[in-house]
Amino acid sequence: MRHWIAGVSAGLLLTTILNVGTASAHGALESPLSRAAACGAEDRPAAKSAACRAALKASGSTMPGNWDNLRVANVAGRDREMIPDGKLCSGGLGMFKGLDLARDDWPATTLEPRARFTFKYRGTIPHKGTFRLYITQDGYNPRKPLKWSDLERDPFLKVTDPKLTDGSYVLKGRLPKDRTGRHLIYTIWQNSDTPDTYYSCSDVIFKAGAASGGGQAGPAIVRESAVPGDRSWLIGMAAVLAGGVGAAAVLIARLSRRRSTF
């Protein structure tokens, strides 16, 4: 009986911890830094910016810790039909509505036009799918709500099932040419193994002679070793705790057998 209880406890413990680890974690663009990744963690420098504070105030208490869970089900490539103008950055989801605020002080990554660049999309839960990256057109005004007509019709980069390296999908490509000043890179990740589509808005500043190839936005840096949403440590904890419960069960069984011999 004691052995059975210990075994059931171990199973329930492992299941509970794994469910916590997968409840709200999937992915978001971290290089160039997306609004969700910048504002979603209170311990990140960018979260203290005026834009992030306003976004968090508008979105409420749900967004922090869920920055990698901005997804909409059953879009199936009908992005322009399903996601309304003015709500592209939030995917139309109320818990992320603060990301749609029209302002020109969002944390931004400085890029060089036409340079080669390695985009990194944090994959806290791996999925199969296609990434499409769009750039805003000339004349883009960040003080106005983002509309589909503000984006170029065709993506400047499209990658299917890229390699996951150190917890991030790596997308290598070339930045758009003939862009200067503040713009926005809009990333759509359409999963092929789930019905979900993910959306990310990354504010960028194109400047000739800027460093290229990397993916850091000044002080707003996403550190790979401490990215919220990566719950791998929970799995390790589950294994340790479950192992401890299992060892206790074995010990109880041995004691029971010894008592039965007297």
C-alpha positions in Angstrom: 0.0 0.0 0.0 2.7 2.4 0.9 4.7 1.5 -2.2 1.5 2.2 -4.3 0.9 5.6 -2.6 4.6 6.6 -3.1 4.4 5.7 -6.8 1.2 7.6 -7.4 2.6 10.6 -5.6 5.7 10.6 -7.8 3.6 10.4 -11.0 1.3 13.2 -9.9 4.2 15.4 -8.9 5.9 14.9 -12.2 2.7 15.6 -14.2 1.9 18.7 -12.2 5.4 20.2 -12.6 5.6 19.4 -16.3 2.1 21.0 -16.8 3.4 24.2 -15.1 6.4 24.2 -17.4 4.4 24.1 -20.6 1.4 26.2 -19.7 2.6 29.5 -21.2 5.7 29.0 -23.2 6.3 28.9 -26.9 8.4 31.7 -28.5 9.0 35.3 -29.6 11.6 37.2 -31.6 14.5 38.2 -29.5 16.9 39.5 -32.1 16.0 42.1 -33.1 14.2 42.5 -29.8 10.4 42.3 -30.0 8.0 44.4 -27.9 6.7 41.3 -26.1 10.2 40.1 -25.2 11.3 43.6 -24.2 8.3 44.3 -21.9 7.3 40.8 -20.8 9.9 40.5 -18.0 10.0 43.0 -15.2 13.7 42.2 -14.5 14.7 43.2 -18.0 16.1 46.8 -18.5 13.7 47.5 -21.4 10.7 46.7 -19.2 11.4 50.0 -17.3 11.1 52.1 -20.4 8.2 54.5 -20.7 6.8 52.5 -23.6 6.9 49.2 -21.7 5.4 50.7 -18.6 2.5 52.1 -20.7 2.1 48.7 -22.4 2.0 46.8 -19.1 -0.5 49.3 -17.7 -2.8 48.9 -20.7 -2.5 45.1 -20.9 -2.9 44.4 -17.2 -1.1 41.8 -15.1 -1.4 38.9 -17.5 1.4 39.8 -20.0 4.4 39.6 -17.7 5.6 36.0 -17.8 3.6 35.2 -21.0 5.6 37.2 -23.5 6.3 34.0 -25.5 2.6 33.0 -25.8 1.3 35.6 -28.2 -0.5 33.2 -30.6 -3.8 32.9 -32.4 -5.4 29.5 -33.3 -6.8 28.5 -36.7 -5.5 31.5 -38.7 -4.2 29.1 -41.4 -2.5 31.8 -43.4 -5.4 34.2 -43.3 -3.5 36.8 -41.3 -4.9 39.9 -43.0 -8.4 38.6 -42.6 -8.1 37.4 -39.0 -5.9 40.1 -37.4 -7.5 43.6 -37.5 -5.7 46.8 -38.4 -4.4 48.5 -35.3 -4.0 45.2 -33.5 -1.2 43.6 -35.4 1.3 43.6 -32.5 -1.1 42.0 -30.1 -2.6 39.6 -32.6 -6.0 41.0 -31.5 -5.5 39.5 -28.0 -6.7 41.7 -25.1 -3.9 40.5 -22.8 -1.3 41.9 -25.2 -3.2 45.1 -26.3 -0.5 47.3 -24.8 1.9 46.2 -27.5 -0.3 48.0 -30.0 0.3 51.5 -28.5 1.3 53.9 -31.2 4.4 55.7 -30.0 7.9 56.4 -31.2 9.9 55.4 -28.1 9.6 51.7 -28.1 13.0 50.0 -27.3 14.6 49.6 -30.8 17.5 47.7 -32.4 19.9 49.7 -34.6 20.5 48.0 -37.9 22.4 48.7 -41.2 20.3 48.6 -44.3 21.0 45.7 -46.7 23.4 44.1 -44.2 23.5 40.4 -43.5 21.8 39.7 -40.2 21.2 36.6 -38.0 17.6 36.8 -36.7 17.0 34.8 -33.5 13.5 33.6 -32.4 13.4 32.2 -28.9 11.8 28.8 -29.0 10.7 28.0 -25.4 8.7 25.1 -26.8 9.9 23.8 -30.2 7.5 23.7 -33.1 7.6 23.1 -36.9 6.6 25.9 -39.1 7.4 28.8 -41.4 8.7 32.2 -40.5 7.8 35.3 -42.6 9.3 38.6 -41.8 7.9 41.9 -43.2 9.2 45.5 -43.1 7.2 48.7 -42.9 7.0 50.8 -46.0 8.7 54.2 -46.5 6.7 56.8 -44.8 5.8 54.6 -41.8 4.7 56.7 -38.8 5.1 54.9 -35.5 2.8 57.4 -33.9 -0.1 55.9 -35.8 -1.7 52.4 -35.2 0.0 49.8 -37.3 -2.1 48.6 -40.2 -1.5 45.9 -42.8 -1.1 48.6 -45.4 1.9 49.9 -43.5 3.8 46.7 -44.3 5.3 45.6 -47.6 3.1 43.1 -49.3 5.8 40.4 -49.5 8.1 39.2 -46.8 11.8 40.1 -47.1 12.7 36.8 -45.5 10.9 33.5 -45.4 12.3 30.4 -43.6 10.7 27.0 -43.0 11.8 24.7 -40.1 15.0 26.6 -39.2 17.6 25.0 -36.9 17.1 25.4 -33.2 20.4 26.5 -31.7 20.9 27.2 -28.0 17.2 27.6 -27.5 16.6 29.9 -30.4 15.6 29.4 -34.1 18.3 30.9 -36.3 17.2 32.7 -39.4 20.0 34.1 -41.6 19.2 36.7 -44.2 19.7 40.2 -45.5 18.1 43.3 -44.2 15.9 45.4 -46.4 17.6 48.1 -48.4 16.7 51.7 -48.9 15.4 52.2 -45.3 16.4 54.9 -42.9 15.2 55.9 -39.5 12.6 54.1 -37.3 10.8 51.1 -38.8 9.2 47.9 -37.6 9.8 44.3 -38.5 6.7 42.2 -38.3 7.3 38.5 -37.8 4.7 35.8 -38.4 5.4 32.2 -37.4 2.8 29.8 -38.7 3.1 26.4 -37.1 2.7 23.3 -39.2 2.4 20.9 -36.2 -0.2 22.9 -34.3 -3.1 25.2 -35.4 -1.3 28.2 -33.9 0.3 31.3 -35.5 2.6 33.6 -33.5 3.1 37.4 -34.1 5.9 39.7 -33.1 6.6 43.4 -33.5 10.3 44.5 -33.4 11.1 48.2 -33.5 14.3 49.0 -35.4 16.3 52.0 -36.5 18.1 51.8 -39.8 21.3 53.7 -39.8 24.2 53.5 -42.3 27.3 52.1 -40.7 25.5 50.4 -37.9 26.9 47.1 -36.6 25.4 44.2 -38.5 25.1 40.5 -38.0 24.2 40.5 -34.3 21.0 40.9 -32.5 21.1 43.3 -29.5 19.2 46.4 -28.9 21.5 48.6 -26.8 20.5 48.1 -23.2 17.5 46.0 -24.1 19.3 42.7 -24.3 17.6 39.3 -24.0 20.0 37.0 -22.1 19.7 33.4 -23.3 20.7 32.1 -19.8 17.8 33.9 -18.1 14.9 34.1 -20.5 11.5 33.9 -18.8 9.5 31.0 -20.2 12.3 28.6 -20.4 11.1 26.0 -17.9 13.8 23.3 -18.5 14.8 23.7 -14.9 11.4 22.6 -13.8 11.8 19.3 -15.7 15.1 18.7 -13.9 13.5 19.5 -10.5 10.6 17.1 -11.3 13.1 14.3 -12.1 15.0 15.0 -8.8 11.9 15.1 -6.7 10.3 12.2 -8.4 13.5 10.2 -7.9 13.4 11.1 -4.2 9.9 9.9 -3.8 10.7 6.7 -5.7 13.7 6.0 -3.4 11.4 6.5 -0.4 9.0 4.0 -1.8 11.8 1.4 -2.3 12.9 2.0 1.3 9.4 1.6 2.6 9.0 -1.7 0.7 12.2 -3.1 2.1 11.3 -2.2 5.7 7.9 -3.9 5.2 9.6 -7.1 3.9 12.0 -7.1 6.9 9.1 -6.7 9.4 7.2 -9.6 7.8 10.2 -12.0 8.4 10.0 -11.4 12.2 
